[in-house]
């Protein structure tokens, strides 16, 4: 079965690497354009391109899929199936309907829950105890196609976005390899999604601001769901942003957003801030204009005092 793979970020690259390693016939990889990265704005290829070139798989980087030009290329590639993993663009109907076995998408949630752009982050931020990956047959809707297979796994109280991302990549890649033979031999079962769905909107700046009037668990989930990128943040009394990489529930009470304890000992509590029901310890932070550092280093090097109040709303 001739496979055309479409995807861009690390999670897609992991899936492509696993497919090739399993002996699948990947005849091409469609991905995003190279983009300038870092302080030097060096043009950098997306992870899928790097992986494809490692295996000498032809790479295609169309600016758009809607002008008809890529469809001509598609007919030349003549894939039996298209696999889509975090490609980031809507596929027009002529592409969706072209392959013999259709287009299948690996979505990193338990559909129909968390259709949309940020399913992994939203699952953690909402305090879910489990998530998973779903393989579905694509249609013209947004993550609305029939479900082919899914795999569930737990979210622990310490998992952050990076943990769930890496686990989703590993489990999702294995699910793809397992499901492809059933699609080819006609034994795959296609189950329509239930009508009761939730939408995982992309992360906006407002989603990142920590509201200390919420419970400790809600804040902890928010911080973990946004770490290591794009990071939750609070605002210091002087108006500067303080991003939070990691935190932990703590004991204590005070006015919401109030710094009730400062512990600069290595391995200590760091910056302890009062919440709606108790407190939370900020353990690793990124001050505005600075790099990542421990809360202890921040306490020792910056002006922050017990009794300071962090801003809780926009």
C-alpha positions as CSV (number, residue, x, y, z in Angstrom):
1,X,0.0,0.0,0.0
2,X,1.5,3.3,-1.2
3,X,1.4,5.9,1.6
4,X,1.6,9.6,1.3
5,X,2.3,11.1,4.7
6,X,1.2,14.6,5.7
7,X,2.5,16.3,8.9
8,X,4.8,18.9,10.2
9,X,5.9,18.9,14.0
10,X,7.8,16.4,16.1
11,X,4.8,14.2,16.8
12,X,4.3,13.7,13.1
13,X,8.0,13.0,12.6
14,X,7.8,10.3,15.3
15,X,4.9,8.6,13.4
16,X,6.7,8.8,10.1
17,X,9.8,7.3,11.6
18,X,7.8,4.4,13.1
19,X,6.0,3.8,9.8
20,X,9.2,3.5,7.8
21,X,10.8,1.4,10.5
22,X,7.8,-1.0,10.3
23,X,8.4,-1.5,6.6
24,X,5.5,0.6,5.3
25,X,5.8,1.9,1.8
26,X,5.9,5.7,2.3
27,X,6.2,7.3,-1.2
28,X,6.2,10.9,-0.2
29,X,5.9,13.4,2.7
30,X,4.0,16.6,2.6
31,X,4.9,19.2,5.2
32,X,5.1,22.9,6.1
33,X,7.6,25.3,4.7
34,X,11.0,26.0,6.2
35,X,10.9,28.9,8.6
36,X,13.4,31.2,10.3
37,X,14.3,30.1,13.8
38,X,16.3,31.3,16.7
39,X,18.1,34.6,17.3
40,X,19.9,34.3,13.9
41,X,16.7,33.6,12.1
42,X,18.3,30.6,10.4
43,X,15.9,28.9,7.9
44,X,15.0,25.6,9.6
45,X,13.2,22.6,8.0
46,X,10.2,21.1,9.9
47,X,10.8,17.8,11.7
48,X,8.9,15.8,9.1
49,X,11.2,17.0,6.4
50,X,14.3,16.1,8.4
51,X,12.9,12.6,9.0
52,X,11.8,12.1,5.4
53,X,15.2,13.2,4.0
54,X,16.9,10.7,6.4
55,X,15.0,7.9,4.5
56,X,15.3,9.6,1.1
57,X,11.6,10.0,0.9
58,X,10.5,12.7,-1.6
59,X,9.4,15.9,0.3
60,X,6.7,18.3,-0.9
61,X,6.1,21.7,0.8
62,X,3.2,23.4,-1.0
63,X,2.2,26.9,0.2
64,X,-1.4,26.0,-0.3
65,X,-3.5,23.0,-1.2
66,X,-6.4,25.0,-2.7
67,X,-5.0,26.3,-6.0
68,X,-5.1,22.9,-7.8
69,X,-1.4,22.7,-8.3
70,X,-0.7,20.1,-5.6
71,X,-3.6,17.9,-6.9
72,X,-1.6,17.5,-10.1
73,X,1.4,16.3,-8.0
74,X,-0.9,14.0,-6.0
75,X,-2.0,12.2,-9.2
76,X,1.6,11.7,-10.1
77,X,2.4,10.3,-6.6
78,X,-0.7,8.1,-6.9
79,X,-0.9,7.0,-3.2
80,X,-3.3,4.3,-2.0
81,X,-3.8,6.1,1.3
82,X,-3.0,9.5,2.8
83,X,-2.0,9.6,6.5
84,X,-2.3,13.0,8.2
85,X,-0.7,13.8,11.6
86,X,-0.7,17.4,12.8
87,X,-0.4,18.9,9.3
88,X,-2.0,22.1,10.2
89,X,-4.0,22.8,7.0
90,X,-7.5,21.9,5.9
91,X,-7.5,19.3,3.1
92,X,-9.8,20.2,0.2
93,X,-12.3,17.6,-0.9
94,X,-10.5,16.6,-4.0
95,X,-7.5,15.5,-2.0
96,X,-9.6,13.8,0.8
97,X,-11.5,11.8,-1.8
98,X,-8.6,10.9,-4.1
99,X,-6.9,7.8,-2.5
100,X,-8.3,4.3,-2.9
101,X,-8.3,3.8,0.9
102,X,-9.1,7.4,1.7
103,X,-7.4,9.9,4.1
104,X,-6.9,8.9,7.7
105,X,-6.0,11.3,10.5
106,X,-4.3,10.5,13.8
107,X,-5.8,12.9,16.3
108,X,-4.4,13.3,19.8
109,X,-7.6,13.0,21.9
110,X,-10.4,10.6,22.5
111,X,-12.8,11.8,19.8
112,X,-15.4,13.3,19.8
113,X,-13.9,14.9,22.8
114,X,-11.5,17.8,22.0
115,X,-11.8,18.3,18.3
116,X,-9.7,21.2,17.2
117,X,-6.2,22.7,17.6
118,X,-5.1,22.1,21.2
119,X,-6.5,18.7,22.5
120,X,-3.5,17.7,24.6
121,X,-3.2,21.0,26.3
122,X,-6.9,21.3,27.0
123,X,-7.1,17.8,28.4
124,X,-4.5,18.6,31.0
125,X,-5.8,22.1,31.7
126,X,-9.3,20.8,32.3
127,X,-8.0,18.3,34.9
128,X,-8.9,15.2,32.9
129,X,-7.6,11.9,34.3
130,X,-7.2,10.2,30.9
131,X,-6.7,11.1,27.3
132,X,-5.6,9.1,24.2
133,X,-5.2,9.0,20.5
134,X,-7.8,8.3,17.8
135,X,-7.4,7.2,14.2
136,X,-10.3,8.4,12.0
137,X,-11.3,8.4,8.4
138,X,-11.2,12.0,7.3
139,X,-14.2,13.9,5.8
140,X,-14.7,17.5,5.0
141,X,-15.5,18.5,8.7
142,X,-13.1,19.4,11.5
143,X,-12.2,16.1,13.1
144,X,-15.7,14.7,12.5
145,X,-14.9,11.5,10.5
146,X,-15.6,7.9,11.4
147,X,-13.4,6.4,14.1
148,X,-11.2,3.4,13.1
149,X,-9.3,2.8,16.3
150,X,-8.3,4.5,19.5
151,X,-6.0,4.0,22.5
152,X,-6.5,5.4,26.0
153,X,-3.9,6.3,28.6
154,X,-3.9,8.0,32.0
155,X,-2.8,11.5,32.8
156,X,-1.0,11.6,36.1
157,X,-0.9,14.5,38.6
158,X,2.6,15.4,37.4
159,X,2.3,15.1,33.6
160,X,2.8,18.2,31.6
161,X,2.2,18.9,27.9
162,X,5.6,17.6,26.9
163,X,4.9,14.3,28.7
164,X,1.5,13.8,27.1
165,X,2.9,14.9,23.7
166,X,5.7,12.3,23.8
167,X,3.4,9.6,25.0
168,X,0.8,10.4,22.3
169,X,3.5,10.2,19.6
170,X,4.7,6.8,20.7
171,X,1.2,5.3,21.2
172,X,-0.2,7.0,18.1
173,X,2.6,5.7,15.9
174,X,2.0,2.1,17.1
175,X,-1.7,2.5,16.6
176,X,-1.1,3.5,13.0
177,X,1.1,0.5,12.2
178,X,-1.5,-1.8,13.8
179,X,-4.5,-0.3,12.0
180,X,-3.1,0.0,8.4
181,X,-3.4,-3.7,7.6
182,X,-7.0,-3.8,8.6
183,X,-7.7,-0.8,6.3
184,X,-6.0,-2.5,3.4
185,X,-7.7,-5.9,3.9
186,X,-11.2,-4.4,4.5
187,X,-11.6,-5.6,8.1
188,X,-11.4,-2.1,9.7
189,X,-14.6,-1.1,11.4
190,X,-15.6,2.5,10.9
191,X,-17.7,3.9,13.7
192,X,-19.5,7.3,13.4
193,X,-18.7,9.8,16.1
194,X,-21.3,10.6,18.8
195,X,-22.9,14.1,18.5
196,X,-21.8,15.1,22.0
197,X,-18.4,16.7,21.3
198,X,-16.2,19.3,22.8
199,X,-13.9,21.8,21.0
200,X,-10.3,22.4,21.9
201,X,-9.6,25.9,20.8
202,X,-6.1,27.1,20.2
203,X,-4.2,28.6,23.1
204,X,-4.6,32.3,23.4
205,X,-2.7,34.7,25.7
206,X,-5.8,35.0,28.0
207,X,-5.6,31.2,28.5
208,X,-2.0,31.6,29.8
209,X,-2.6,34.2,32.5
210,X,-2.8,32.5,36.0
211,X,-5.9,33.4,37.9
212,X,-5.0,32.8,41.6
213,X,-8.7,33.1,42.5
214,X,-9.1,29.6,41.1
215,X,-8.3,26.4,43.1
216,X,-4.8,25.1,43.5
217,X,-5.6,22.1,41.3
218,X,-7.0,24.3,38.6
219,X,-3.9,26.4,38.5
220,X,-1.6,23.4,38.7
221,X,-3.4,21.8,35.7
222,X,-3.1,25.1,33.8
223,X,0.6,25.4,34.4
224,X,1.3,21.7,33.5
225,X,-0.9,21.9,30.4
226,X,1.1,24.9,29.0
227,X,4.6,23.6,29.9
228,X,7.2,23.7,28.4
229,X,5.4,25.8,25.7
230,X,3.9,28.3,25.5
231,X,4.0,28.6,29.4
232,X,1.4,30.1,31.8
233,X,2.4,33.4,33.3
234,X,1.6,35.9,36.1
235,X,2.4,39.6,36.4
236,X,4.7,40.9,39.1
237,X,3.8,44.0,41.1
238,X,6.1,46.1,38.9
239,X,4.2,45.0,35.8
240,X,6.7,42.6,34.3
241,X,5.7,39.1,33.2
242,X,6.8,36.0,35.0
243,X,6.3,32.8,33.1
244,X,6.0,29.6,35.2
245,X,7.6,26.3,34.0
246,X,6.7,24.2,37.0
247,X,4.8,24.3,40.2
248,X,3.4,22.1,43.0
249,X,0.4,22.2,45.4
250,X,1.3,23.7,48.7
251,X,-0.2,24.4,52.1
252,X,-1.1,27.9,53.3
253,X,-3.7,30.6,53.2
254,X,-3.9,34.3,52.3
255,X,-5.5,36.8,50.0
256,X,-5.7,35.3,46.5
257,X,-2.5,36.1,44.5
258,X,-0.6,37.0,47.7
259,X,3.0,35.8,48.1
260,X,2.7,34.1,51.5
261,X,6.2,32.5,51.6
262,X,9.6,32.8,49.9
263,X,12.0,29.9,50.3
264,X,15.3,30.4,48.5
265,X,16.9,27.2,49.9
266,X,17.9,24.7,47.1
267,X,15.1,22.2,46.8
268,X,12.8,24.4,48.9
269,X,9.3,25.6,48.3
270,X,10.2,28.6,46.1
271,X,7.5,31.2,45.7
272,X,4.4,30.2,47.6
273,X,1.2,32.0,46.4
274,X,-2.2,31.9,48.0
275,X,-5.1,30.5,45.9
276,X,-8.9,30.2,46.3
277,X,-8.6,27.1,48.5
278,X,-4.9,26.8,49.7
279,X,-1.6,27.7,47.9
280,X,0.7,26.8,45.1
281,X,4.5,26.8,45.0
282,X,6.1,28.2,41.9
283,X,9.3,26.2,41.4
284,X,10.8,27.1,38.0
285,X,10.2,30.4,36.2
286,X,11.2,32.5,33.3
287,X,11.4,36.2,34.2
288,X,10.7,38.7,31.4
289,X,13.8,39.1,29.2
290,X,15.7,36.3,31.0
291,X,16.1,32.5,30.7
292,X,14.7,29.7,32.7
293,X,15.7,29.6,36.3
294,X,14.7,28.0,39.6
295,X,12.4,30.1,41.8
296,X,15.2,30.1,44.4
297,X,17.5,31.9,42.0
298,X,14.8,34.3,41.1
299,X,14.1,35.1,44.8
300,X,17.8,35.7,45.4
301,X,18.3,37.9,42.4
302,X,15.2,39.9,42.0
303,X,13.0,42.2,44.1
304,X,10.1,40.1,45.3
305,X,8.7,40.3,48.8
306,X,6.4,38.4,51.1
307,X,3.0,40.1,50.9
308,X,3.3,41.0,47.2
309,X,0.2,40.5,45.2
310,X,0.3,38.9,41.7
311,X,-2.2,40.1,39.1
312,X,-5.1,37.7,38.7
313,X,-6.9,39.0,35.6
314,X,-6.3,40.8,32.3
